Amino acid sequence: MYRQGRRRITSYKIKRKPPKGGLFSGWRTKTVAALLLGGVALGLAAWPSHGPSPDGSRWPIAALAAQPQLPLSPEDWRGKVDYRAFDARIRAMMADKAMAGLAVATVEDGKIVFVRGYGLASVETGEKVNERTAFRWASLSKGVAGTLAARLAADGVLSLNDMLGQYPTTLRLPGEAQRMLTLEQLLSQRSGLPKNAYDDRLEAGQEPQGIRQSFADVPLVCAVATCHSYQNVAFDAISEVIGAATGKPYGEVAMTRLFQPIGMIGASVGIDGLLRAQSWARPHRGQRTLPVLDYYYRVPAAAGVNSSIVDLARWMQAQMGLSPDVLPADVLTTAQQPRVNTPRVYGNTPLGRELKDPGYGLGMRSFTYKGHRLVGHSGAVSGYRSTMMFDPATKSGIVMLWNSDAGVPFRLQPEFFDQYYGLPFTDWLALKPGQGEGEEGLGVTEPTVVKER
């Protein structure tokens, strides 16, 4: 077994210099606004980044200037949804003993209309969650990989019809079947491997490169490209492809091609990006703080992204087509179009049964909910959960990040859409004392969730 590189972060006292140039606090906000409005250059193009940038590059001034005022207060919440009532529902949900902290943002008709932090980033220090608190995305990161590959294909850097065997990756399948696997099939989870193949070895400390090579001895559950079977370690072979095609590390390409031009100024890839954030949520199980485990950070395309809720909301807006210079319509269609049917995302629960026609695109899921097509993904690693779900037609949706193993927040998603669509109220949360403990509160047993055992 390979143990090098295994990291368990058990102490959170990290010595670091305070980040310079925080854009959203005190006098700096007023100064930046004055300089921008006055058209004064004064070196703003070299303003330091708010989040980690692996290549040392600066954030584009256009992205910094375009940051709108956020709807952080009740008087700023305006939309089709009754956000005061919605806020009350979330507060009731936060009373669940499995919850620690939570960040929520919604978009209606393309505009961010609700942003709110709840609970604690750390039960030990009492630090509260706010709109700047960084969380792990876990498997929600897969949509970044799929979208990035679609963007690189549009730019002619690679082709989604390329065979995996054309690139120097470590993925091996029985009978050299990886030579017949296209990038599009890899990203849509059609490798033929058993579900979540050898995730346990990754969690035991083995390196993903060695694990991918060992798949050569694993019998396939179906022929390549013929069925959906959710993967983490195998899926991350796309990070090797993108690295080879661009000559740069995967995280750097995601930052410079996507996060920076979209204006996701606090987003990062990798464990250091989380730990260096000005405010970051510690993982919890109930009210107990957990160590930060780096296992799934070592498959960055599958589960390596971190960000605040505001950055995740901006990512959702970009997926809605609101950053066409970065993600034009054809790229979004390529990434979001379902290629294969999947099992019910939330199992045989009321929500699982209501999300019909589940399909999988390039790291992106899609469903039909009460006659509306929804797109998104969710994810989980030890002590963190995430979800994004939106309606591309109306450019409306919800994102959530939380720092516990609770499952109940997933059920808040249909309550948002029911209000937005003007449908009768359904008590999806169905809160009961103690419900939401771990995953049994939702009944999530299928592979949308990345589990660290």
C-alpha positions as CSV (number, residue, x, y, z in Angstrom):
1,M,0.0,0.0,0.0
2,Y,1.1,3.5,-0.8
3,R,1.2,5.9,2.2
4,Q,3.3,8.7,0.8
5,G,1.3,11.9,0.5
6,R,-1.5,10.9,2.9
7,R,-2.4,13.9,5.0
8,R,-4.7,14.3,8.0
9,I,-5.0,17.9,9.1
10,T,-5.7,17.8,12.8
11,S,-4.5,21.2,13.8
12,Y,-6.1,24.3,12.3
13,K,-3.6,26.8,13.7
14,I,-1.9,27.7,10.4
15,K,0.7,30.5,10.3
16,R,0.2,32.7,7.3
17,K,0.4,36.3,6.5
18,P,-3.0,38.1,6.2
19,P,-4.0,38.3,2.5
20,K,-3.5,41.7,1.0
21,G,-6.1,43.6,-0.9
22,G,-9.3,42.0,0.5
23,L,-11.9,43.5,-1.8
24,F,-15.0,43.2,0.3
25,S,-14.1,44.8,3.6
26,G,-14.2,48.3,5.0
27,W,-12.3,51.1,3.4
28,R,-10.9,48.9,0.6
29,T,-14.4,48.5,-1.0
30,K,-14.9,52.3,-1.1
31,T,-11.4,52.9,-2.4
32,V,-11.7,50.3,-5.2
33,A,-15.1,51.7,-6.2
34,A,-13.8,55.2,-6.3
35,L,-10.8,54.3,-8.4
36,L,-12.9,52.3,-10.8
37,L,-15.6,54.9,-11.2
38,G,-12.9,57.6,-11.7
39,G,-11.1,55.6,-14.3
40,V,-7.9,55.8,-12.4
41,A,-5.4,53.1,-13.3
42,L,-2.9,53.4,-10.4
43,G,-1.8,49.8,-10.8
44,L,-5.2,48.1,-10.3
45,A,-4.5,45.6,-13.0
46,A,-2.0,44.1,-10.7
47,W,-4.4,44.0,-7.7
48,P,-3.6,40.9,-5.6
49,S,-5.9,37.9,-5.9
50,H,-8.4,37.1,-3.1
51,G,-7.9,33.4,-3.6
52,P,-4.9,31.2,-4.4
53,S,-3.6,31.3,-7.9
54,P,-1.3,28.4,-8.8
55,D,0.5,30.1,-11.6
56,G,1.0,33.4,-9.7
57,S,-1.2,35.3,-12.2
58,R,-3.4,38.3,-11.3
59,W,-7.1,38.4,-11.4
60,P,-8.5,40.3,-14.5
61,I,-9.5,43.8,-13.6
62,A,-12.8,43.2,-15.5
63,A,-13.7,40.4,-13.1
64,L,-13.0,42.5,-10.1
65,A,-14.9,45.5,-11.3
66,A,-18.0,43.4,-12.2
67,Q,-18.7,42.1,-8.6
68,P,-22.3,43.3,-7.8
69,Q,-23.6,44.2,-4.4
70,L,-24.8,41.0,-2.7
71,P,-28.3,40.5,-1.3
72,L,-27.2,39.8,2.2
73,S,-30.0,41.4,4.2
74,P,-33.8,40.7,4.3
75,E,-34.5,44.1,2.7
76,D,-32.4,43.0,-0.3
77,W,-34.2,39.7,-0.9
78,R,-36.5,40.3,-3.8
79,G,-37.8,37.6,-6.1
80,K,-40.6,35.1,-6.9
81,V,-39.7,33.2,-3.8
82,D,-40.8,34.5,-0.4
83,Y,-37.3,34.7,1.1
84,R,-38.3,35.6,4.6
85,A,-40.4,32.4,4.7
86,F,-37.6,30.5,3.0
87,D,-35.1,31.8,5.5
88,A,-37.4,30.7,8.3
89,R,-37.5,27.2,6.8
90,I,-33.7,27.1,6.7
91,R,-33.4,28.2,10.3
92,A,-35.7,25.5,11.4
93,M,-33.6,23.0,9.4
94,M,-30.5,24.3,11.2
95,A,-31.9,23.1,14.5
96,D,-31.2,19.6,13.3
97,K,-28.4,18.2,15.6
98,A,-26.5,16.9,12.5
99,M,-26.0,20.4,11.1
100,A,-23.0,22.6,11.9
101,G,-22.8,25.4,9.3
102,L,-24.5,26.1,6.0
103,A,-24.2,28.6,3.2
104,V,-27.1,29.1,0.7
105,A,-27.5,31.3,-2.5
106,T,-30.2,31.4,-5.1
107,V,-30.5,32.9,-8.5
108,E,-33.7,34.0,-10.1
109,D,-33.9,34.9,-13.8
110,G,-30.1,35.1,-13.9
111,K,-29.6,37.4,-10.9
112,I,-28.3,36.4,-7.4
113,V,-31.2,37.3,-5.2
114,F,-30.5,35.6,-1.9
115,V,-27.2,34.9,-0.1
116,R,-27.0,33.8,3.6
117,G,-24.8,32.0,6.0
118,Y,-26.1,29.9,8.9
119,G,-24.5,28.2,11.9
120,L,-20.8,27.8,12.5
121,A,-17.7,27.4,10.4
122,S,-16.1,25.9,13.5
123,V,-17.9,24.7,16.7
124,E,-14.6,24.9,18.5
125,T,-13.9,28.6,17.8
126,G,-17.4,29.8,17.4
127,E,-16.6,31.3,14.0
128,K,-19.8,31.9,12.0
129,V,-20.4,31.0,8.4
130,N,-20.7,34.0,6.1
131,E,-20.8,34.6,2.3
132,R,-17.0,34.4,2.2
133,T,-16.5,31.1,4.0
134,A,-14.8,28.5,1.9
135,F,-16.1,24.9,1.7
136,R,-15.2,21.8,-0.2
137,W,-17.2,21.1,-3.4
138,A,-16.4,17.3,-3.4
139,S,-18.0,15.7,-6.4
140,L,-19.6,18.9,-7.5
141,S,-16.1,19.4,-8.9
142,K,-16.8,16.9,-11.7
143,G,-18.8,19.6,-13.5
144,V,-15.7,21.7,-13.7
145,A,-13.7,18.9,-15.3
146,G,-16.5,18.3,-17.9
147,T,-17.0,22.0,-18.7
148,L,-13.2,22.6,-18.9
149,A,-12.9,19.6,-21.3
150,A,-15.7,21.0,-23.4
151,R,-14.1,24.4,-23.5
152,L,-10.7,23.0,-24.5
153,A,-12.4,21.0,-27.2
154,A,-14.1,24.1,-28.6
155,D,-10.7,25.7,-28.6
156,G,-9.2,22.8,-30.6
157,V,-6.8,21.8,-27.7
158,L,-8.3,18.3,-27.7
159,S,-11.3,16.4,-29.0
160,L,-13.9,14.7,-26.9
161,N,-13.8,11.9,-29.5
162,D,-10.1,11.3,-28.8
163,M,-9.4,7.9,-27.4
164,L,-7.9,7.9,-23.9
165,G,-5.1,5.8,-25.3
166,Q,-3.8,8.8,-27.2
167,Y,-2.8,10.4,-24.0
168,P,-0.2,9.4,-21.4
169,T,-2.6,8.5,-18.6
170,T,-2.3,5.9,-15.9
171,L,-5.8,4.4,-16.4
172,R,-5.7,0.8,-17.6
173,L,-8.8,-1.4,-18.3
174,P,-9.0,-5.2,-18.9
175,G,-7.9,-6.1,-22.4
176,E,-6.5,-2.6,-23.0
177,A,-10.1,-1.4,-23.3
178,Q,-9.0,2.1,-22.3
179,R,-7.8,2.4,-25.9
180,M,-11.4,2.2,-27.0
181,L,-12.7,4.7,-24.4
182,T,-13.3,8.3,-25.6
183,L,-12.8,11.3,-23.4
184,E,-16.6,12.0,-23.7
185,Q,-17.3,8.5,-22.4
186,L,-14.9,8.9,-19.6
187,L,-16.5,12.1,-18.5
188,S,-20.0,10.7,-18.7
189,Q,-19.0,7.8,-16.4
190,R,-19.1,5.0,-19.0
191,S,-15.8,3.2,-18.4
192,G,-17.6,-0.1,-17.6
193,L,-15.8,-0.4,-14.2
194,P,-17.8,-1.4,-11.1
195,K,-19.4,1.6,-9.3
196,N,-16.9,3.7,-7.2
197,A,-14.1,1.3,-8.1
198,Y,-11.4,1.1,-5.5
199,D,-12.4,4.3,-3.7
200,D,-11.6,2.3,-0.6
201,R,-8.0,2.0,-1.7
202,L,-7.8,5.8,-2.2
203,E,-9.1,6.3,1.3
204,A,-6.6,3.8,2.6
205,G,-3.8,6.1,1.3
206,Q,-2.8,4.5,-2.0
207,E,-1.9,6.9,-4.8
208,P,-4.5,7.3,-7.6
209,Q,-2.0,6.6,-10.3
210,G,-1.2,3.2,-9.0
211,I,-4.9,2.5,-8.4
212,R,-5.8,3.4,-12.0
213,Q,-3.1,1.0,-13.3
214,S,-4.6,-1.8,-11.1
215,F,-8.0,-1.5,-12.9
216,A,-6.5,-3.7,-15.6
217,D,-7.4,-6.6,-13.4
218,V,-10.9,-5.6,-12.5
219,P,-13.7,-7.3,-14.5
220,L,-16.0,-4.8,-16.2
221,V,-19.7,-4.7,-15.3
222,C,-20.5,-3.8,-18.9
223,A,-18.6,-3.1,-22.1
224,V,-17.0,0.3,-22.4
225,A,-19.5,3.0,-23.3
226,T,-22.6,0.8,-22.8
227,C,-23.7,1.7,-19.3
228,H,-23.4,4.3,-16.5
229,S,-21.2,3.4,-13.5
230,Y,-20.1,6.3,-11.3
231,Q,-16.3,6.7,-10.6
232,N,-13.9,8.9,-8.8
233,V,-10.4,7.5,-9.3
234,A,-11.0,6.5,-12.9
235,F,-12.8,9.8,-13.7
236,D,-9.7,11.7,-12.6
237,A,-7.8,10.4,-15.6
238,I,-9.2,13.5,-17.3
239,S,-6.8,15.6,-15.1
240,E,-3.9,13.7,-16.7
241,V,-5.4,14.3,-20.2
242,I,-5.8,18.0,-19.6
243,G,-2.4,18.3,-18.2
244,A,-0.8,16.5,-21.2
245,A,-2.9,18.5,-23.7
246,T,-2.1,21.9,-22.2
247,G,1.3,21.3,-20.7
248,K,0.1,22.7,-17.3
249,P,-1.3,21.2,-14.1
250,Y,-5.0,20.6,-14.1
251,G,-5.7,23.0,-11.2
252,E,-3.9,25.9,-13.0
253,V,-5.9,25.3,-16.2
254,A,-9.2,25.3,-14.2
255,M,-8.2,28.5,-12.5
256,T,-7.0,30.4,-15.6
257,R,-9.5,29.1,-18.1
258,L,-12.6,29.2,-15.9
259,F,-12.5,30.6,-12.4
260,Q,-10.6,33.8,-13.0
261,P,-12.4,35.0,-16.1
262,I,-15.8,34.1,-14.5
263,G,-14.9,36.2,-11.5
264,M,-14.8,33.3,-8.9
265,I,-12.2,35.2,-6.9
266,G,-12.0,32.9,-4.0
267,A,-12.2,29.5,-5.8
268,S,-9.3,27.1,-5.7
269,V,-8.2,23.6,-6.4
270,G,-6.5,21.5,-3.8
271,I,-6.2,21.3,0.0
272,D,-3.9,24.3,0.3
273,G,-6.5,26.5,-1.3
274,L,-8.9,25.5,1.5
275,L,-6.5,25.9,4.3
276,R,-5.2,29.3,3.1
277,A,-8.7,30.8,2.7
278,Q,-9.3,33.8,4.9
279,S,-12.4,32.0,6.3
280,W,-12.9,28.3,5.9
281,A,-15.4,25.8,7.3
282,R,-14.0,23.0,9.4
283,P,-15.6,19.5,8.8
284,H,-17.9,18.2,11.4
285,R,-19.9,15.1,12.3
286,G,-22.7,16.5,14.4
287,Q,-21.0,18.8,16.9
288,R,-17.6,17.0,16.7
289,T,-14.8,18.5,14.6
290,L,-13.2,16.1,12.1
291,P,-9.7,16.1,10.6
292,V,-9.5,17.4,7.0
293,L,-8.6,14.4,4.9
294,D,-6.8,14.9,1.6
295,Y,-7.6,11.6,-0.1
296,Y,-10.1,13.0,-2.6
297,Y,-8.0,16.1,-3.2
298,R,-5.6,13.7,-4.9
299,V,-8.2,13.2,-7.6
300,P,-8.7,16.9,-8.3
301,A,-11.0,16.5,-11.4
302,A,-13.3,14.3,-9.4
303,A,-13.4,16.2,-6.1
304,G,-10.7,18.9,-5.7
305,V,-12.5,22.3,-5.8
306,N,-13.1,24.7,-2.9
307,S,-15.0,28.0,-2.9
308,S,-17.4,30.3,-1.0
309,I,-21.1,30.2,-1.7
310,V,-20.9,33.4,-3.8
311,D,-18.3,31.8,-6.1
312,L,-20.5,28.7,-6.4
313,A,-23.4,30.9,-7.3
314,R,-21.3,32.6,-10.0
315,W,-20.3,29.2,-11.3
316,M,-24.1,28.4,-11.6
317,Q,-24.7,31.7,-13.4
318,A,-21.9,30.8,-15.8
319,Q,-23.6,27.4,-16.4
320,M,-26.8,29.3,-17.2
321,G,-25.1,31.1,-20.0
322,L,-24.3,34.4,-18.2
323,S,-20.6,34.3,-19.0
324,P,-20.7,33.8,-22.7
325,D,-17.2,35.0,-23.4
326,V,-15.9,32.2,-21.1
327,L,-18.6,29.6,-21.7
328,P,-20.5,30.1,-24.9
329,A,-23.8,28.3,-25.5
330,D,-22.3,25.5,-27.6
331,V,-19.8,24.7,-24.8
332,L,-22.6,24.5,-22.2
333,T,-24.7,22.3,-24.4
334,T,-21.8,20.0,-24.9
335,A,-21.2,19.8,-21.1
336,Q,-24.8,19.5,-19.9
337,Q,-26.4,17.3,-22.6
338,P,-27.1,13.9,-21.0
339,R,-25.3,11.0,-22.7
340,V,-26.6,8.1,-20.6
341,N,-29.4,7.3,-18.2
342,T,-28.7,6.8,-14.6
343,P,-30.3,5.3,-11.5
344,R,-32.4,7.6,-9.3
345,V,-30.1,10.2,-7.8
346,Y,-31.7,10.2,-4.3
347,G,-32.8,6.6,-4.3
348,N,-36.3,5.4,-3.6
349,T,-37.2,8.5,-1.6
350,P,-40.0,11.0,-2.4
351,L,-37.4,13.4,-3.9
352,G,-35.7,10.5,-5.8
353,R,-39.0,9.5,-7.3
354,E,-40.0,13.0,-8.2
355,L,-36.7,13.7,-10.1
356,K,-37.5,11.8,-13.3
357,D,-35.5,11.0,-16.4
358,P,-32.1,11.1,-14.6
359,G,-29.2,11.4,-17.0
360,Y,-25.5,12.2,-17.0
361,G,-23.5,14.5,-19.3
362,L,-19.9,15.6,-18.8
363,G,-19.7,15.6,-15.1
364,M,-23.2,17.1,-15.0
365,R,-26.6,15.5,-14.0
366,S,-30.0,16.4,-15.4
367,F,-33.5,15.6,-14.4
368,T,-37.1,16.4,-15.1
369,Y,-38.9,18.0,-12.1
370,K,-42.6,18.6,-12.4
371,G,-42.2,19.3,-16.2
372,H,-39.1,21.4,-15.9
373,R,-35.6,20.3,-16.9
374,L,-33.0,20.8,-14.2
375,V,-29.2,20.4,-14.3
376,G,-26.7,20.1,-11.5
377,H,-24.6,17.8,-9.3
378,S,-24.0,17.2,-5.7
379,G,-21.2,15.8,-3.6
380,A,-19.8,14.7,-0.3
381,V,-16.6,13.9,1.5
382,S,-16.1,13.4,5.2
383,G,-17.6,16.4,7.0
384,Y,-18.7,18.3,3.8
385,R,-21.7,18.3,1.5
386,S,-22.5,20.4,-1.6
387,T,-25.2,20.7,-4.2
388,M,-26.2,22.8,-7.2
389,M,-29.5,22.5,-9.1
390,F,-30.8,25.0,-11.7
391,D,-33.3,25.4,-14.5
392,P,-31.4,26.5,-17.7
393,A,-34.6,27.8,-19.4
394,T,-35.5,30.2,-16.6
395,K,-31.9,30.8,-15.4
396,S,-32.9,30.1,-11.8
397,G,-31.5,27.7,-9.2
398,I,-30.1,27.1,-5.8
399,V,-26.6,26.2,-4.5
400,M,-25.7,25.1,-1.0
401,L,-22.5,24.2,0.9
402,W,-22.3,22.8,4.4
403,N,-19.8,21.4,6.8
404,S,-21.3,18.2,8.1
405,D,-22.5,14.8,7.0
406,A,-26.2,15.8,7.3
407,G,-28.4,14.8,4.3
408,V,-31.5,17.0,5.0
409,P,-30.4,20.1,3.1
410,F,-30.7,18.3,-0.2
411,R,-34.5,18.3,0.4
412,L,-34.5,22.1,0.5
413,Q,-33.9,22.2,-3.3
414,P,-37.5,21.2,-4.3
415,E,-38.9,23.7,-1.8
416,F,-37.1,26.5,-3.7
417,F,-38.3,25.3,-7.1
418,D,-41.9,24.8,-5.9
419,Q,-42.0,28.4,-4.8
420,Y,-40.3,29.7,-7.9
421,Y,-42.7,27.8,-10.2
422,G,-45.7,29.0,-8.1
423,L,-46.6,25.4,-7.1
424,P,-48.5,24.4,-4.0
425,F,-46.4,24.0,-0.9
426,T,-45.0,20.5,-0.2
427,D,-43.2,19.9,3.1
428,W,-40.1,18.4,1.6
429,L,-38.0,19.0,4.7
430,A,-40.4,17.0,6.9
431,L,-38.3,17.9,9.9
432,K,-38.5,15.6,12.9
433,P,-36.3,15.6,16.0
434,G,-32.9,14.0,15.1
435,Q,-33.8,13.5,11.4
436,G,-30.9,14.3,9.1
437,E,-28.3,12.4,11.1
438,G,-25.8,11.3,8.5
439,E,-27.2,10.2,5.2
440,E,-30.2,8.2,6.5
441,G,-32.2,11.5,6.9
442,L,-32.2,11.6,3.1
443,G,-31.7,8.0,2.1
444,V,-28.8,8.8,-0.2
445,T,-27.2,5.5,-1.2
446,E,-26.3,6.0,-4.8
447,P,-23.0,7.4,-6.3
448,T,-23.8,11.1,-6.4
449,V,-22.2,11.1,-3.0
450,V,-18.5,10.6,-2.6
451,K,-17.9,8.8,0.7
452,E,-14.7,8.7,2.7
453,R,-14.9,5.7,4.9
